[in-house]
Amino acid sequence: MKSFRKPMAVAVAGLALAVLPATAVAHDGSHPFSNCTEAYENGHANIPETDEHYGKHLDRDEDGIGCDQPPADFVPAGDDDAAGQEGTDLAETGGDSTTLYLAGGGAAVLLAGGGVLYLTARRRNAN
């Protein structure tokens, strides 16, 4: 029975990894900015307290707005978000309508493999 435990544990671990959702996280630099110069260089000014780029060290007058005195040549960052996609911080993963079927097929293969391992072990123990 001991020879059966290891393959079954591998099969269960594989199934668990196949079922867990993969998460992609977009990240465009360190947050918050180290200083206002870095924020301005990256096109950020008047950073509210609720923004991920905000840090108390960026708000010298403690009014809840960081880096609120941009230089005269400041150019704000362009909005790279696609229309209708504002506010999403998700990376493009390339998934489409077939992803669910591929994941389901992979899980079925893992389950079938686990079944074969189980039946093989039972057959060995019976002999």
Summary of the structure (lengths in Angstrom):
residues: 127
radius of gyration: 26.1
end to end distance: 12.8
largest distance: 85.6
contacts: 255
relative contact order: 0.18
helix: 43%
strand: 5%
